Amino acid sequence: MVTRTGIAGLTLSGGLGWLRRKHGLSVDNLIGAEVVTASGDVVRASAGENEDLFWALRGGGGNFGVVTSFEYRLHPVGPEVHLCFVLYPAERAGEVLGACAEHLDRLAEPAAPLGVLGHVPEADEFPADAHGDPYVALLCVYPGDAGEGESALAPLRGMGGEIADLSGRMPFVEAQGALDEDYPDGLRYYWKSINLGGLSDAVVDELVARNDAAPSSHSTIDVWFQGGAMAEVGETETAFANRGSPYLLGVEGNWEDAADDDANVEWVRGTFAAMRPHSDGGVYLNFPGFQEEGEELMRAGYGPNYERLARVKAEYDPENLFRLNPNVAPAS
């Protein structure tokens, strides 16, 4: 989705991508890793070697050592895919997101849409009279045949009254960079996340209102459609938890001027707080933010896996050398 994302950090804390509902998370496709531990030892972690460490690496972040190599299970995709990328007026968010959720069950391939609430950029790809207007967008890569994908995703593009439709066939590697221009070097970023059990009218109305109130036009609220393969892995099979939540909400504060830091951080935290009553509390630790301190945030992210992670941490990093991260403290 954004080509500058580092594969190491993405993988170690989960790894959401276009293929999450068909092939699972990045951690679900990790089959081995080489790790330099806090003691300086170089070890291999896999299903047959240092199994506890391998379990912890699949979702536990950078808590257990420096991973110097990754080995993945690969899947054929493309080379061409169909990307749906369409914007509608934000006041239709309930209709658009609801139609998308219903359409997923009709697809021959388990596609993984992303809904986005934001403001139309001042760019040539969008009508000038819509610049700055609030929108709701649907983005989705069809993981099967590109021609089949064009027809399969047509209902997402055919609701009428769209602001812009940037959909089309393209190489999969190009679809991977579809959002690159939205995350340039030099912007300031503060993100939080929270899992949601559903998209009720109350939830969507609040999201539209929070989007309207964003102090920066670069900020977005992202709705990740989950389920499929990522939910078929057991809750304790890897360190990554909260797999059963149908939606993940990403609140992205993106702005230009350091003088606006407080207003944008407050907006992100306020949106997170408004969604808490609609959540079981689970978060995605690649989008952590730092409103909660220490163990509270970690327990929200790791759920039933936290205690085991703390024990593995005590074995491989008892002095907590690797602590400049969403940190799991070693069990005492």
C-alpha positions in Angstrom: 0.0 0.0 0.0 2.9 2.3 0.8 6.2 1.1 -0.6 8.4 2.8 1.9 7.0 0.7 4.7 9.9 -1.4 6.2 9.2 -5.1 5.9 10.9 -5.9 9.3 8.7 -3.7 11.4 5.6 -4.5 9.3 6.1 -8.2 9.8 7.1 -8.3 13.5 3.9 -6.5 14.7 1.5 -8.3 12.3 1.6 -7.0 8.7 -1.7 -5.9 7.2 -1.8 -5.7 3.4 -3.9 -6.2 0.3 -3.8 -10.0 0.6 -4.7 -10.3 4.3 -8.1 -11.9 3.8 -6.7 -14.4 1.2 -3.3 -15.3 2.5 -3.3 -13.8 6.0 -0.9 -11.4 7.7 2.8 -11.1 7.1 3.4 -13.0 10.3 1.2 -15.8 9.0 3.6 -16.3 6.1 6.9 -16.1 8.1 8.5 -19.5 8.1 11.9 -18.6 9.6 14.1 -15.8 10.9 17.7 -15.3 11.9 18.0 -13.3 15.2 20.8 -11.6 17.1 19.8 -11.8 20.7 20.6 -9.5 23.6 23.4 -11.7 24.6 25.0 -11.5 21.1 24.1 -15.0 20.1 22.9 -15.6 16.5 20.0 -18.1 16.5 17.5 -19.3 14.0 13.8 -19.3 14.8 11.3 -21.5 13.0 8.6 -24.1 13.7 11.4 -26.6 14.5 14.1 -24.4 16.1 13.6 -22.1 19.1 9.9 -22.5 18.8 9.0 -20.1 21.6 11.1 -17.3 20.0 9.5 -18.0 16.6 6.0 -17.8 18.2 6.9 -14.5 19.8 8.4 -12.9 16.6 5.1 -13.5 14.8 3.4 -10.4 16.3 5.6 -9.5 19.3 7.4 -6.7 17.7 11.1 -5.9 18.2 11.2 -7.1 21.7 13.3 -10.2 21.4 16.3 -9.4 19.3 17.6 -7.9 16.0 16.2 -9.9 13.1 18.8 -10.0 10.4 16.9 -12.1 7.9 13.4 -13.3 7.2 12.1 -16.3 5.3 8.6 -16.1 3.9 6.0 -18.4 2.3 5.2 -16.9 -1.1 2.0 -16.8 -3.1 1.5 -16.1 -6.8 -0.3 -12.8 -7.5 -0.7 -10.9 -10.8 1.5 -9.8 -12.4 -1.5 -7.6 -13.2 -4.3 -6.9 -10.8 -7.4 -4.7 -10.7 -7.4 -1.9 -8.2 -10.7 -0.3 -7.1 -10.0 3.2 -6.0 -13.2 5.4 -5.9 -14.2 8.4 -3.8 -17.8 9.3 -2.8 -19.1 12.2 -0.7 -18.5 11.6 3.0 -22.1 12.0 4.0 -22.7 8.7 2.2 -20.2 6.8 4.4 -22.8 4.5 5.9 -24.2 3.5 2.6 -20.8 3.0 1.0 -19.2 1.1 3.8 -22.3 -1.0 4.3 -22.5 -1.9 0.7 -18.9 -2.9 0.7 -19.3 -5.2 3.7 -22.3 -6.9 2.1 -20.5 -7.3 -1.3 -17.5 -9.2 0.2 -19.6 -12.3 0.7 -20.4 -12.4 -3.0 -16.8 -12.4 -4.3 -15.2 -15.5 -5.7 -11.9 -14.3 -4.2 -11.5 -13.0 -0.6 -10.6 -9.4 -1.4 -9.6 -7.1 1.5 -11.0 -3.5 1.1 -9.8 -0.4 2.9 -12.3 2.4 3.6 -10.9 5.9 4.0 -12.5 9.1 5.3 -10.5 12.2 4.4 -10.6 15.4 2.5 -10.1 15.6 -1.3 -6.5 16.7 -2.1 -5.7 19.7 -4.3 -4.4 17.5 -7.1 -5.2 17.2 -10.8 -6.7 13.8 -10.4 -9.7 15.2 -8.6 -12.3 17.8 -9.7 -11.2 21.3 -8.7 -14.6 22.1 -7.3 -14.3 19.1 -4.9 -10.9 20.1 -3.5 -11.1 20.1 0.3 -14.4 18.4 0.5 -14.8 15.4 2.9 -14.9 12.0 1.2 -15.3 8.4 1.9 -13.2 6.2 -0.4 -13.0 2.5 -1.1 -9.7 0.9 -2.1 -9.4 -2.8 -2.9 -7.0 -5.0 -4.9 -8.7 -8.1 -6.3 -6.3 -10.9 -5.6 -7.3 -13.1 -8.5 -7.5 -12.5 -12.3 -7.4 -8.8 -13.2 -10.2 -9.1 -15.8 -12.4 -11.0 -13.3 -11.5 -8.4 -10.7 -12.8 -5.5 -12.8 -16.3 -7.0 -13.0 -16.2 -8.4 -9.5 -15.4 -5.0 -7.9 -17.7 -3.0 -10.3 -20.5 -2.7 -7.7 -18.1 -0.9 -5.4 -17.6 1.7 -8.1 -21.1 1.8 -9.4 -23.1 3.4 -6.6 -23.4 6.7 -8.5 -22.4 10.2 -7.6 -18.8 9.5 -7.1 -16.3 12.3 -6.8 -13.6 10.5 -8.7 -12.8 7.0 -9.9 -9.1 6.1 -10.1 -9.6 2.4 -10.6 -7.9 0.3 -13.2 -5.6 -2.6 -14.1 -2.0 -2.3 -13.2 1.0 -4.4 -12.1 0.6 -5.6 -8.5 3.9 -3.8 -7.6 2.2 -0.5 -8.8 -0.9 -1.2 -6.7 1.5 -1.6 -3.7 2.4 2.0 -4.1 -1.1 3.4 -4.6 -0.9 5.6 -1.5 2.8 6.6 -1.7 2.0 10.2 -2.5 -0.1 10.6 0.6 2.9 9.9 3.0 5.8 12.1 1.8 8.9 12.7 3.8 8.7 15.8 6.0 5.1 15.4 7.2 4.5 14.9 10.9 2.6 11.7 11.8 0.8 10.4 14.9 -1.5 7.4 14.5 -3.6 5.2 16.8 -5.8 2.2 16.1 -8.7 0.3 17.7 -10.6 -2.8 16.7 -14.4 -2.5 16.1 -17.1 -5.1 16.3 -19.3 -3.5 13.7 -20.1 -0.3 11.7 -23.4 0.8 13.3 -25.1 4.0 12.3 -23.8 5.6 15.5 -20.2 4.6 14.7 -20.3 5.9 11.2 -22.0 9.2 12.1 -19.2 9.7 14.7 -16.5 8.9 12.2 -17.9 11.4 9.7 -18.1 14.1 12.4 -14.5 13.4 13.5 -13.3 13.5 9.9 -15.0 16.9 9.5 -13.3 18.1 12.7 -9.7 17.1 11.6 -7.4 20.1 12.0 -5.3 18.9 9.0 -6.6 18.1 5.6 -3.9 15.4 5.3 -5.3 13.3 8.1 -7.6 10.3 7.5 -9.6 7.7 9.3 -9.1 4.3 7.8 -11.5 1.3 8.1 -9.7 -2.0 7.5 -12.0 -4.9 6.6 -10.6 -7.9 8.3 -11.6 -11.6 8.5 -10.9 -14.3 6.0 -7.5 -16.0 6.3 -6.2 -13.8 9.0 -9.1 -14.8 11.3 -8.7 -18.5 10.6 -5.4 -18.6 12.6 -6.0 -19.4 16.3 -5.8 -16.5 18.8 -2.8 -18.0 20.6 -1.2 -19.7 17.6 1.0 -16.7 17.0 1.7 -13.7 19.3 -0.6 -11.5 17.1 -4.0 -11.3 18.9 -7.5 -9.8 18.3 -7.9 -11.7 15.0 -11.6 -12.1 15.4 -12.5 -8.4 15.1 -14.2 -7.7 11.8 -12.8 -4.1 11.5 -9.7 -2.3 12.5 -9.9 1.5 12.7 -6.7 3.4 12.0 -6.8 7.1 13.0 -4.0 8.9 11.1 -2.9 12.3 12.1 -0.8 13.7 9.3 0.2 17.4 9.2 2.9 19.8 8.2 3.8 22.3 10.9 5.2 21.5 14.3 3.2 24.4 15.7 0.1 22.2 15.1 1.3 19.2 17.0 -1.0 19.6 20.0 -4.1 20.1 18.0 -3.5 17.0 15.7 -2.4 14.7 18.6 -5.6 15.8 20.5 -7.7 15.0 17.4 -6.3 11.5 17.1 -6.7 10.8 20.8 -10.2 12.2 20.8 -11.2 10.0 17.9 -9.8 7.0 19.6 -11.6 7.8 22.8 -14.9 8.3 20.9 -14.6 4.8 19.5 -13.6 3.0 22.7 -17.3 2.3 23.7 -17.7 0.4 20.4 -14.6 -1.8 20.9 -13.3 -4.7 22.9 -10.2 -2.6 23.4 -7.8 -4.5 21.1 -5.3 -2.4 19.2 -2.8 -2.9 16.3 0.7 -2.3 17.5 2.0 -1.1 14.2 -0.3 1.9 14.8 0.1 2.3 18.5 0.2 6.0 19.5 1.2 6.4 23.1 -1.8 7.6 25.1 -1.8 4.6 27.4 1.6 4.0 29.0 3.5 0.8 29.2 1.7 -2.4 30.1 -1.9 -1.2 29.5 -1.2 -0.6 25.8 0.7 -3.9 25.5 -2.1 -5.9 27.1 -4.6 -4.3 24.8 -2.5 -5.3 21.8 -1.5 -8.8 22.8 -4.6 -9.9 24.7 -4.3 -13.5 26.0 -0.7 -13.7 24.6 0.8 -11.1 26.9 1.9 -13.4 29.7 3.6 -15.8 27.4 5.4 -13.0 25.6 6.7 -11.7 29.0 8.1 -15.2 29.7 9.8 -15.4 26.3 11.2 -11.9 26.8 12.7 -13.0 30.2 14.4 -15.8 28.4 15.9 -13.9 25.5 16.2 -10.3 26.9 16.0 -10.4 30.7 17.6 -7.0 31.1 15.1 -5.4 28.6 17.8 -4.2 26.2 15.3 -4.0 23.4 12.9 -1.5 25.0 12.7 1.4 22.6 9.5 0.0 21.1 6.0 -1.0 22.1 7.6 -2.8 25.0 6.9 -6.1 26.7 8.7 -6.1 30.0 10.4 -9.4 30.9 8.5 -11.5 33.4 10.1 -11.4 36.9 
